[in-house]
Amino acid sequence: MHCPPNAFDLSDLSYLDLDYDTLTHALTLTGLSPSVGENGISASRSAPDRVEVGILNGETPDEPEELKLGGFLTIIGEDESPSATLFSFPSRHHALPAAHKTTYKTTFRHPTGLHPVLQLVLRSSASLSPPAENCALHAYLTLPSSLFVDKYQFNDALFLESNNLRSLRALSGETDLEAPDWVVDKWGSAALFELAMPGETAHAVESGVWDVSIPLHLRYLSPNTTSTKTEQGGGQRYTVPGTTDEAEIAVPNPVLFYACPAEEGLKMSTNPFDRVNLGYDGLFGPKTMFYHVPSGDRELVSEIEVPMLNVSEDGARYIEYVTGVTVLLGFVWVLWKLFGPVKTEPVQKKGKDKQEKKKE
């Protein structure tokens, strides 16, 4: 059996792709291994394997929808000298053209509270305009289980306009609006928003700055009696053990991009490096081109402080009992209204008064 040794070798891969064909029931595994050791590039592990090394550089493409690479390729053990190569292919993903000079930053309104608001601030020294006609600006959010999006909020046109949004295009993952964080099984949720552009709303653009707000909601977090709090003092960061009424969660920064329809006849399938239906690109058509807006954030995630129950405070231990008593009293009140005595005398008196007036 060669499966166990080969499966063990997968732990050394830097890239692993799994593709399952539902028609033929075939599972295809494609891996990329960094065959670089202490003495440089190592030889192949077995005789049939071939190791090809390429040094490629990006070239100026002939068409705006293409990528062009040029450089040298060589097969170790077969070629005596590297051979020059130059090839181009259409690509779905591109960087936003430098002429637009647009970047964005991710921030959260303070204090965050139970309803954090994520803000995308676009800045441009040129003009906030799409790279081509019929392009739409989108933001793709990946949220941890402690945060969620209320999809019903985004059915209101005035609410969308006030936040410079057009629509919530897609929502997947954990979408329960009432579940606390400790009962959520999935990792979180993902949301795709279509953003409004300057000129589509009544809000004006000042000094090339465009602000978009996305309201989020915090799930109830489990109280932690052994949590720690990091403080700043004397120019050093130190940790003070104990309880706290705040928790720190990490939120991945969203991806901002323009989705544009590609030209007719463009063969996207000829791209040897393209991987389809991974993440947000699976929510668009097969001939959609993406122009990514560069981020001005130094980090890939934003860390925010959110409130949580501090069980060390006076009276916190009685919250559970008071909540139970309140729910019980509410239940008794509902039963009283449903099955309690009903007074019908005033209704009968009104009926008699009407009959006497008719006789008169």
Secondary structure, DSSP 8 states (H G I E B T S, - for coil): --HHHHHHHGGG-SEEEEEEETTTTEEEEEEE---EETTEE---SSTT---EEEEEEEE--SSTTEEEEEEEEEETTT-SS-EEEEEEEE-SEEE--GGG-EEEEEEE-SS-TTS-EEEEEEEESS----SSTT-EEEEEEEEETTEE--GGGGG-HHHHHHTTEEEEEEEEE---SS--GGG--SSEEEEEEEE--TTSSS---BTTEEEEEEE-EE------TT-EEEEEETTEEEEEES--SEEEEEEE--EEEEEEE--TT--GGG-TT---SSGGGGGS-TTEEEEE--B--SSSEEEEEEE---TTSTTGGGHHHHHHHHHHHHHHHHHHHHHS----HHHHHHHHHHHHHHH-
